[in-house]
C-alpha cells in the first residue's frame, strides 16, 4: 500500500529555499562589508577582481555574482558606504532641536564618516567617473541638507535671513571646493578633516 503523501513536504522545501536565500543575502552583506573596508583603507585603482577575491577569501565567480564588473562592484561599494553613512548621520542629529546645533552636528558627522576613507581611496574615487558621480551626488545632497536646516532656522527666527543665507551659500561653495579637491590641495587636509572644520566654522558663524 502506497503511503499518503505528506502535505508538509512542499512547505519544508519552500522553507529550505527561503533559508538558502537568507544565507545568500547574509553572505552578500558579509562580502560587501569586507570589500568596503578594504577599498576605504587602501583604494582600488591598483586592485583587480583577483585581488578582491583573494582579500575576501572567495572565488571570482562569487564576486561576479555581486557585480558583473570591477567598476560595477566599486559603484555598489561606494553607494553602500554613502547610504549607510547618511543613515548614521541622520541618527546623530536626531536629538538636537536647534538648527544651529543640527548643522554643526550634521557636518561633524559628515567629517567623521569621510575620515573613514583614506586619501588613497578619495583620490581613486575622484579619478573614476562612476565613483566620482556618486560622491558628487552625495556632496550636493549634503549641501542641500544644510540649506534646509538654514531655511528652517530662518523660519523659526533662530537665524537672521541675510546672514544665514550668506553662510548657506558659503557652505555650498566650500563643499564644492572640498568635492573638487581645491581646498584639500591648498590646506593639506583630508576630506574628513575639511568637513569637520567646516562644521566648526558654521557653528561659530551662525549667530542671531
HELIX and SHEET records of a PDB file:
HELIX    1   1 UNK A    8  UNK A   42  1                                  35    
HELIX    2   2 UNK A   49  UNK A   56  1                                   8    
HELIX    3   3 UNK A   60  UNK A   66  1                                   7    
HELIX    4   4 UNK A   70  UNK A   93  1                                  24    
HELIX    5   5 UNK A   99  UNK A  114  1                                  16    
HELIX    6   6 UNK A  119  UNK A  127  1                                   9    
HELIX    7   7 UNK A  129  UNK A  156  1                                  28    
HELIX    8   8 UNK A  161  UNK A  179  1                                  19    
HELIX    9   9 UNK A  182  UNK A  187  1                                   6    
HELIX   10  10 UNK A  191  UNK A  205  1                                  15    
END                                                                             
